[in-house]
Amino acid sequence: MTHPLPSAIGRPATAALTAAGWTTLEQVAGRTRAELLALHGVGPKAVRLLDEALRAHGLSFAD
């Protein structure tokens, strides 16, 4: 089962992740926080919210 990106991360972060080809939490899992923060539109708040969503589904960042 795949889980969509949480809407709480906001449109800029969602657009940046989608442009990178990542549209689900499973695709974000295994990436580093630094890799996400390097994307224009993804900030610390979006990374924090993604971390919370990943953990809720038993997933995590690489770092």
PyMOL Python script that loads the backbone (N, CA, C, O; Angstrom):
from pymol import cmd

cmd.read_pdbstr("""\
ATOM      1  N   MET A   1       0.843  -1.188   0.000  1.00  0.00           N
ATOM      2  CA  MET A   1       0.000   0.000   0.000  1.00  0.00           C
ATOM      3  C   MET A   1       0.884   1.245   0.000  1.00  0.00           C
ATOM      4  O   MET A   1       1.877   1.317   0.723  1.00  0.00           O
ATOM      5  N   THR A   2       0.515   2.202  -0.803  1.00  0.00           N
ATOM      6  CA  THR A   2       1.263   3.455  -0.834  1.00  0.00           C
ATOM      7  C   THR A   2       0.481   4.534  -0.108  1.00  0.00           C
ATOM      8  O   THR A   2      -0.746   4.496  -0.023  1.00  0.00           O
ATOM      9  N   HIS A   3       1.222   5.491   0.408  1.00  0.00           N
ATOM     10  CA  HIS A   3       0.623   6.586   1.156  1.00  0.00           C
ATOM     11  C   HIS A   3       0.981   7.899   0.476  1.00  0.00           C
ATOM     12  O   HIS A   3       2.156   8.152   0.210  1.00  0.00           O
ATOM     13  N   PRO A   4      -0.016   8.746   0.189  1.00  0.00           N
ATOM     14  CA  PRO A   4       0.258  10.023  -0.474  1.00  0.00           C
ATOM     15  C   PRO A   4       1.026  10.967   0.443  1.00  0.00           C
ATOM     16  O   PRO A   4       1.057  10.789   1.661  1.00  0.00           O
ATOM     17  N   LEU A   5       1.639  11.966  -0.163  1.00  0.00           N
ATOM     18  CA  LEU A   5       2.311  12.991   0.622  1.00  0.00           C
ATOM     19  C   LEU A   5       1.259  13.735   1.445  1.00  0.00           C
ATOM     20  O   LEU A   5       0.156  13.980   0.956  1.00  0.00           O
ATOM     21  N   PRO A   6       1.586  14.095   2.679  1.00  0.00           N
ATOM     22  CA  PRO A   6       0.596  14.813   3.497  1.00  0.00           C
ATOM     23  C   PRO A   6       0.357  16.223   2.954  1.00  0.00           C
ATOM     24  O   PRO A   6       1.305  16.925   2.600  1.00  0.00           O
ATOM     25  N   SER A   7      -0.891  16.625   2.891  1.00  0.00           N
ATOM     26  CA  SER A   7      -1.228  17.957   2.373  1.00  0.00           C
ATOM     27  C   SER A   7      -0.691  19.059   3.272  1.00  0.00           C
ATOM     28  O   SER A   7      -0.511  20.189   2.818  1.00  0.00           O
ATOM     29  N   ALA A   8      -0.433  18.752   4.540  1.00  0.00           N
ATOM     30  CA  ALA A   8       0.044  19.748   5.494  1.00  0.00           C
ATOM     31  C   ALA A   8       1.421  20.305   5.144  1.00  0.00           C
ATOM     32  O   ALA A   8       1.811  21.346   5.673  1.00  0.00           O
ATOM     33  N   ILE A   9       2.171  19.629   4.257  1.00  0.00           N
ATOM     34  CA  ILE A   9       3.507  20.133   3.923  1.00  0.00           C
ATOM     35  C   ILE A   9       3.436  21.368   3.036  1.00  0.00           C
ATOM     36  O   ILE A   9       4.430  22.081   2.895  1.00  0.00           O
ATOM     37  N   GLY A  10       2.288  21.630   2.441  1.00  0.00           N
ATOM     38  CA  GLY A  10       2.098  22.831   1.634  1.00  0.00           C
ATOM     39  C   GLY A  10       2.353  22.609   0.155  1.00  0.00           C
ATOM     40  O   GLY A  10       2.984  21.636  -0.257  1.00  0.00           O
ATOM     41  N   ARG A  11       1.844  23.541  -0.624  1.00  0.00           N
ATOM     42  CA  ARG A  11       1.951  23.429  -2.088  1.00  0.00           C
ATOM     43  C   ARG A  11       3.383  23.514  -2.609  1.00  0.00           C
ATOM     44  O   ARG A  11       3.754  22.722  -3.475  1.00  0.00           O
ATOM     45  N   PRO A  12       4.215  24.463  -2.107  1.00  0.00           N
ATOM     46  CA  PRO A  12       5.579  24.536  -2.648  1.00  0.00           C
ATOM     47  C   PRO A  12       6.367  23.241  -2.429  1.00  0.00           C
ATOM     48  O   PRO A  12       7.063  22.778  -3.333  1.00  0.00           O
ATOM     49  N   ALA A  13       6.259  22.663  -1.244  1.00  0.00           N
ATOM     50  CA  ALA A  13       6.976  21.418  -0.962  1.00  0.00           C
ATOM     51  C   ALA A  13       6.412  20.274  -1.787  1.00  0.00           C
ATOM     52  O   ALA A  13       7.165  19.461  -2.322  1.00  0.00           O
ATOM     53  N   THR A  14       5.106  20.207  -1.893  1.00  0.00           N
ATOM     54  CA  THR A  14       4.482  19.152  -2.695  1.00  0.00           C
ATOM     55  C   THR A  14       4.916  19.267  -4.148  1.00  0.00           C
ATOM     56  O   THR A  14       5.231  18.260  -4.782  1.00  0.00           O
ATOM     57  N   ALA A  15       4.936  20.480  -4.680  1.00  0.00           N
ATOM     58  CA  ALA A  15       5.351  20.685  -6.069  1.00  0.00           C
ATOM     59  C   ALA A  15       6.819  20.290  -6.269  1.00  0.00           C
ATOM     60  O   ALA A  15       7.165  19.673  -7.277  1.00  0.00           O
ATOM     61  N   ALA A  16       7.675  20.644  -5.314  1.00  0.00           N
ATOM     62  CA  ALA A  16       9.096  20.311  -5.426  1.00  0.00           C
ATOM     63  C   ALA A  16       9.308  18.801  -5.390  1.00  0.00           C
ATOM     64  O   ALA A  16      10.088  18.260  -6.174  1.00  0.00           O
ATOM     65  N   LEU A  17       8.621  18.130  -4.491  1.00  0.00           N
ATOM     66  CA  LEU A  17       8.758  16.676  -4.397  1.00  0.00           C
ATOM     67  C   LEU A  17       8.202  15.992  -5.639  1.00  0.00           C
ATOM     68  O   LEU A  17       8.790  15.032  -6.137  1.00  0.00           O
ATOM     69  N   THR A  18       7.082  16.476  -6.135  1.00  0.00           N
ATOM     70  CA  THR A  18       6.477  15.914  -7.339  1.00  0.00           C
ATOM     71  C   THR A  18       7.399  16.110  -8.543  1.00  0.00           C
ATOM     72  O   THR A  18       7.550  15.209  -9.368  1.00  0.00           O
ATOM     73  N   ALA A  19       8.014  17.292  -8.639  1.00  0.00           N
ATOM     74  CA  ALA A  19       8.942  17.558  -9.740  1.00  0.00           C
ATOM     75  C   ALA A  19      10.150  16.623  -9.683  1.00  0.00           C
ATOM     76  O   ALA A  19      10.719  16.273 -10.717  1.00  0.00           O
ATOM     77  N   ALA A  20      10.535  16.223  -8.478  1.00  0.00           N
ATOM     78  CA  ALA A  20      11.649  15.286  -8.306  1.00  0.00           C
ATOM     79  C   ALA A  20      11.218  13.846  -8.572  1.00  0.00           C
ATOM     80  O   ALA A  20      12.047  12.936  -8.612  1.00  0.00           O
ATOM     81  N   GLY A  21       9.899  13.649  -8.755  1.00  0.00           N
ATOM     82  CA  GLY A  21       9.384  12.314  -9.055  1.00  0.00           C
ATOM     83  C   GLY A  21       8.915  11.539  -7.845  1.00  0.00           C
ATOM     84  O   GLY A  21       8.680  10.333  -7.930  1.00  0.00           O
ATOM     85  N   TRP A  22       8.776  12.220  -6.713  1.00  0.00           N
ATOM     86  CA  TRP A  22       8.360  11.570  -5.469  1.00  0.00           C
ATOM     87  C   TRP A  22       6.961  12.026  -5.104  1.00  0.00           C
ATOM     88  O   TRP A  22       6.759  13.176  -4.716  1.00  0.00           O
ATOM     89  N   THR A  23       5.989  11.124  -5.229  1.00  0.00           N
ATOM     90  CA  THR A  23       4.597  11.482  -4.963  1.00  0.00           C
ATOM     91  C   THR A  23       3.993  10.697  -3.808  1.00  0.00           C
ATOM     92  O   THR A  23       2.833  10.906  -3.451  1.00  0.00           O
ATOM     93  N   THR A  24       4.780   9.789  -3.220  1.00  0.00           N
ATOM     94  CA  THR A  24       4.283   9.007  -2.082  1.00  0.00           C
ATOM     95  C   THR A  24       5.309   9.018  -0.956  1.00  0.00           C
ATOM     96  O   THR A  24       6.485   9.313  -1.170  1.00  0.00           O
ATOM     97  N   LEU A  25       4.850   8.697   0.234  1.00  0.00           N
ATOM     98  CA  LEU A  25       5.768   8.610   1.370  1.00  0.00           C
ATOM     99  C   LEU A  25       6.809   7.523   1.146  1.00  0.00           C
ATOM    100  O   LEU A  25       7.958   7.663   1.566  1.00  0.00           O
ATOM    101  N   GLU A  26       6.415   6.455   0.496  1.00  0.00           N
ATOM    102  CA  GLU A  26       7.351   5.364   0.235  1.00  0.00           C
ATOM    103  C   GLU A  26       8.509   5.828  -0.650  1.00  0.00           C
ATOM    104  O   GLU A  26       9.637   5.358  -0.495  1.00  0.00           O
ATOM    105  N   GLN A  27       8.235   6.739  -1.566  1.00  0.00           N
ATOM    106  CA  GLN A  27       9.292   7.269  -2.433  1.00  0.00           C
ATOM    107  C   GLN A  27      10.192   8.245  -1.682  1.00  0.00           C
ATOM    108  O   GLN A  27      11.369   8.379  -2.018  1.00  0.00           O
ATOM    109  N   VAL A  28       9.661   8.921  -0.681  1.00  0.00           N
ATOM    110  CA  VAL A  28      10.447   9.856   0.127  1.00  0.00           C
ATOM    111  C   VAL A  28      11.288   9.092   1.162  1.00  0.00           C
ATOM    112  O   VAL A  28      12.385   9.521   1.521  1.00  0.00           O
ATOM    113  N   ALA A  29      10.769   7.974   1.627  1.00  0.00           N
ATOM    114  CA  ALA A  29      11.494   7.161   2.616  1.00  0.00           C
ATOM    115  C   ALA A  29      12.838   6.734   2.027  1.00  0.00           C
ATOM    116  O   ALA A  29      12.927   6.368   0.855  1.00  0.00           O
ATOM    117  N   GLY A  30      13.849   6.786   2.832  1.00  0.00           N
ATOM    118  CA  GLY A  30      15.174   6.398   2.375  1.00  0.00           C
ATOM    119  C   GLY A  30      15.981   7.564   1.814  1.00  0.00           C
ATOM    120  O   GLY A  30      17.189   7.434   1.615  1.00  0.00           O
ATOM    121  N   ARG A  31      15.338   8.695   1.559  1.00  0.00           N
ATOM    122  CA  ARG A  31      16.052   9.910   1.147  1.00  0.00           C
ATOM    123  C   ARG A  31      16.609  10.570   2.401  1.00  0.00           C
ATOM    124  O   ARG A  31      16.136  10.303   3.505  1.00  0.00           O
ATOM    125  N   THR A  32      17.593  11.415   2.240  1.00  0.00           N
ATOM    126  CA  THR A  32      18.126  12.133   3.401  1.00  0.00           C
ATOM    127  C   THR A  32      17.389  13.453   3.579  1.00  0.00           C
ATOM    128  O   THR A  32      16.813  13.992   2.634  1.00  0.00           O
ATOM    129  N   ARG A  33      17.417  13.957   4.790  1.00  0.00           N
ATOM    130  CA  ARG A  33      16.820  15.271   5.041  1.00  0.00           C
ATOM    131  C   ARG A  33      17.516  16.325   4.191  1.00  0.00           C
ATOM    132  O   ARG A  33      16.864  17.215   3.644  1.00  0.00           O
ATOM    133  N   ALA A  34      18.847  16.227   4.079  1.00  0.00           N
ATOM    134  CA  ALA A  34      19.608  17.188   3.280  1.00  0.00           C
ATOM    135  C   ALA A  34      19.179  17.159   1.816  1.00  0.00           C
ATOM    136  O   ALA A  34      19.102  18.201   1.166  1.00  0.00           O
ATOM    137  N   GLU A  35      18.904  15.971   1.305  1.00  0.00           N
ATOM    138  CA  GLU A  35      18.459  15.835  -0.078  1.00  0.00           C
ATOM    139  C   GLU A  35      17.123  16.555  -0.284  1.00  0.00           C
ATOM    140  O   GLU A  35      16.912  17.211  -1.303  1.00  0.00           O
ATOM    141  N   LEU A  36      16.235  16.425   0.687  1.00  0.00           N
ATOM    142  CA  LEU A  36      14.935  17.100   0.576  1.00  0.00           C
ATOM    143  C   LEU A  36      15.084  18.611   0.733  1.00  0.00           C
ATOM    144  O   LEU A  36      14.475  19.380  -0.011  1.00  0.00           O
ATOM    145  N   LEU A  37      15.897  19.034   1.704  1.00  0.00           N
ATOM    146  CA  LEU A  37      16.078  20.466   1.940  1.00  0.00           C
ATOM    147  C   LEU A  37      16.759  21.166   0.772  1.00  0.00           C
ATOM    148  O   LEU A  37      16.638  22.382   0.626  1.00  0.00           O
ATOM    149  N   ALA A  38      17.473  20.417  -0.059  1.00  0.00           N
ATOM    150  CA  ALA A  38      18.128  20.997  -1.231  1.00  0.00           C
ATOM    151  C   ALA A  38      17.130  21.369  -2.321  1.00  0.00           C
ATOM    152  O   ALA A  38      17.457  22.129  -3.232  1.00  0.00           O
ATOM    153  N   LEU A  39      15.916  20.838  -2.229  1.00  0.00           N
ATOM    154  CA  LEU A  39      14.885  21.153  -3.219  1.00  0.00           C
ATOM    155  C   LEU A  39      14.263  22.505  -2.911  1.00  0.00           C
ATOM    156  O   LEU A  39      13.861  22.763  -1.776  1.00  0.00           O
ATOM    157  N   HIS A  40      14.182  23.362  -3.909  1.00  0.00           N
ATOM    158  CA  HIS A  40      13.548  24.667  -3.730  1.00  0.00           C
ATOM    159  C   HIS A  40      12.069  24.461  -3.412  1.00  0.00           C
ATOM    160  O   HIS A  40      11.335  23.844  -4.184  1.00  0.00           O
ATOM    161  N   GLY A  41      11.648  24.982  -2.270  1.00  0.00           N
ATOM    162  CA  GLY A  41      10.257  24.836  -1.852  1.00  0.00           C
ATOM    163  C   GLY A  41      10.084  23.914  -0.661  1.00  0.00           C
ATOM    164  O   GLY A  41       9.022  23.890  -0.039  1.00  0.00           O
ATOM    165  N   VAL A  42      11.131  23.150  -0.340  1.00  0.00           N
ATOM    166  CA  VAL A  42      11.068  22.241   0.811  1.00  0.00           C
ATOM    167  C   VAL A  42      11.895  22.842   1.939  1.00  0.00           C
ATOM    168  O   VAL A  42      13.110  23.003   1.818  1.00  0.00           O
ATOM    169  N   GLY A  43      11.226  23.171   3.030  1.00  0.00           N
ATOM    170  CA  GLY A  43      11.905  23.765   4.181  1.00  0.00           C
ATOM    171  C   GLY A  43      11.840  22.862   5.396  1.00  0.00           C
ATOM    172  O   GLY A  43      11.311  21.752   5.334  1.00  0.00           O
ATOM    173  N   PRO A  44      12.389  23.352   6.510  1.00  0.00           N
ATOM    174  CA  PRO A  44      12.429  22.554   7.740  1.00  0.00           C
ATOM    175  C   PRO A  44      11.053  22.092   8.222  1.00  0.00           C
ATOM    176  O   PRO A  44      10.919  20.976   8.722  1.00  0.00           O
ATOM    177  N   LYS A  45      10.042  22.929   8.078  1.00  0.00           N
ATOM    178  CA  LYS A  45       8.697  22.534   8.530  1.00  0.00           C
ATOM    179  C   LYS A  45       8.181  21.363   7.700  1.00  0.00           C
ATOM    180  O   LYS A  45       7.626  20.411   8.249  1.00  0.00           O
ATOM    181  N   ALA A  46       8.358  21.426   6.391  1.00  0.00           N
ATOM    182  CA  ALA A  46       7.902  20.329   5.528  1.00  0.00           C
ATOM    183  C   ALA A  46       8.639  19.042   5.870  1.00  0.00           C
ATOM    184  O   ALA A  46       8.035  17.970   5.897  1.00  0.00           O
ATOM    185  N   VAL A  47       9.937  19.138   6.130  1.00  0.00           N
ATOM    186  CA  VAL A  47      10.720  17.949   6.478  1.00  0.00           C
ATOM    187  C   VAL A  47      10.233  17.375   7.804  1.00  0.00           C
ATOM    188  O   VAL A  47      10.128  16.157   7.951  1.00  0.00           O
ATOM    189  N   ARG A  48       9.936  18.238   8.765  1.00  0.00           N
ATOM    190  CA  ARG A  48       9.418  17.775  10.062  1.00  0.00           C
ATOM    191  C   ARG A  48       8.082  17.052   9.879  1.00  0.00           C
ATOM    192  O   ARG A  48       7.865  15.985  10.455  1.00  0.00           O
ATOM    193  N   LEU A  49       7.199  17.629   9.086  1.00  0.00           N
ATOM    194  CA  LEU A  49       5.889  17.012   8.847  1.00  0.00           C
ATOM    195  C   LEU A  49       6.026  15.696   8.080  1.00  0.00           C
ATOM    196  O   LEU A  49       5.301  14.739   8.349  1.00  0.00           O
ATOM    197  N   LEU A  50       6.940  15.653   7.142  1.00  0.00           N
ATOM    198  CA  LEU A  50       7.192  14.405   6.423  1.00  0.00           C
ATOM    199  C   LEU A  50       7.743  13.339   7.366  1.00  0.00           C
ATOM    200  O   LEU A  50       7.354  12.174   7.287  1.00  0.00           O
ATOM    201  N   ASP A  51       8.646  13.737   8.254  1.00  0.00           N
ATOM    202  CA  ASP A  51       9.203  12.798   9.230  1.00  0.00           C
ATOM    203  C   ASP A  51       8.100  12.206  10.099  1.00  0.00           C
ATOM    204  O   ASP A  51       8.078  11.000  10.344  1.00  0.00           O
ATOM    205  N   GLU A  52       7.193  13.046  10.560  1.00  0.00           N
ATOM    206  CA  GLU A  52       6.077  12.575  11.382  1.00  0.00           C
ATOM    207  C   GLU A  52       5.196  11.597  10.596  1.00  0.00           C
ATOM    208  O   GLU A  52       4.788  10.560  11.119  1.00  0.00           O
ATOM    209  N   ALA A  53       4.911  11.936   9.347  1.00  0.00           N
ATOM    210  CA  ALA A  53       4.071  11.065   8.513  1.00  0.00           C
ATOM    211  C   ALA A  53       4.778   9.744   8.219  1.00  0.00           C
ATOM    212  O   ALA A  53       4.158   8.681   8.250  1.00  0.00           O
ATOM    213  N   LEU A  54       6.071   9.814   7.936  1.00  0.00           N
ATOM    214  CA  LEU A  54       6.829   8.588   7.681  1.00  0.00           C
ATOM    215  C   LEU A  54       6.793   7.669   8.900  1.00  0.00           C
ATOM    216  O   LEU A  54       6.516   6.475   8.783  1.00  0.00           O
ATOM    217  N   ARG A  55       7.072   8.233  10.056  1.00  0.00           N
ATOM    218  CA  ARG A  55       7.089   7.434  11.293  1.00  0.00           C
ATOM    219  C   ARG A  55       5.731   6.793  11.570  1.00  0.00           C
ATOM    220  O   ARG A  55       5.653   5.658  12.039  1.00  0.00           O
ATOM    221  N   ALA A  56       4.666   7.533  11.276  1.00  0.00           N
ATOM    222  CA  ALA A  56       3.314   7.003  11.502  1.00  0.00           C
ATOM    223  C   ALA A  56       3.033   5.758  10.661  1.00  0.00           C
ATOM    224  O   ALA A  56       2.157   4.957  10.986  1.00  0.00           O
ATOM    225  N   HIS A  57       3.795   5.613   9.573  1.00  0.00           N
ATOM    226  CA  HIS A  57       3.605   4.454   8.686  1.00  0.00           C
ATOM    227  C   HIS A  57       4.778   3.490   8.744  1.00  0.00           C
ATOM    228  O   HIS A  57       4.933   2.631   7.876  1.00  0.00           O
ATOM    229  N   GLY A  58       5.610   3.640   9.782  1.00  0.00           N
ATOM    230  CA  GLY A  58       6.738   2.720   9.956  1.00  0.00           C
ATOM    231  C   GLY A  58       7.871   2.934   8.965  1.00  0.00           C
ATOM    232  O   GLY A  58       8.645   2.015   8.699  1.00  0.00           O
ATOM    233  N   LEU A  59       7.973   4.131   8.421  1.00  0.00           N
ATOM    234  CA  LEU A  59       9.014   4.464   7.453  1.00  0.00           C
ATOM    235  C   LEU A  59       9.938   5.504   8.058  1.00  0.00           C
ATOM    236  O   LEU A  59       9.642   6.061   9.115  1.00  0.00           O
ATOM    237  N   SER A  60      11.069   5.773   7.388  1.00  0.00           N
ATOM    238  CA  SER A  60      11.988   6.782   7.915  1.00  0.00           C
ATOM    239  C   SER A  60      12.886   7.342   6.828  1.00  0.00           C
ATOM    240  O   SER A  60      12.984   6.785   5.734  1.00  0.00           O
ATOM    241  N   PHE A  61      13.548   8.464   7.147  1.00  0.00           N
ATOM    242  CA  PHE A  61      14.557   9.050   6.279  1.00  0.00           C
ATOM    243  C   PHE A  61      15.824   8.199   6.374  1.00  0.00           C
ATOM    244  O   PHE A  61      15.976   7.395   7.294  1.00  0.00           O
ATOM    245  N   ALA A  62      16.721   8.385   5.420  1.00  0.00           N
ATOM    246  CA  ALA A  62      17.966   7.623   5.415  1.00  0.00           C
ATOM    247  C   ALA A  62      18.919   8.084   6.512  1.00  0.00           C
ATOM    248  O   ALA A  62      19.695   7.277   7.025  1.00  0.00           O
ATOM    249  N   ASP A  63      18.879   9.364   6.883  1.00  0.00           N
ATOM    250  CA  ASP A  63      19.853   9.850   7.869  1.00  0.00           C
ATOM    251  C   ASP A  63      19.330   9.833   9.268  1.00  0.00           C
ATOM    252  O   ASP A  63      20.040  10.214  10.198  1.00  0.00           O
TER     253      ASP A  63
END
""", "prot")
cmd.dss("prot")
cmd.show_as("cartoon", "prot")
cmd.util.cbc("prot")
cmd.orient("prot")
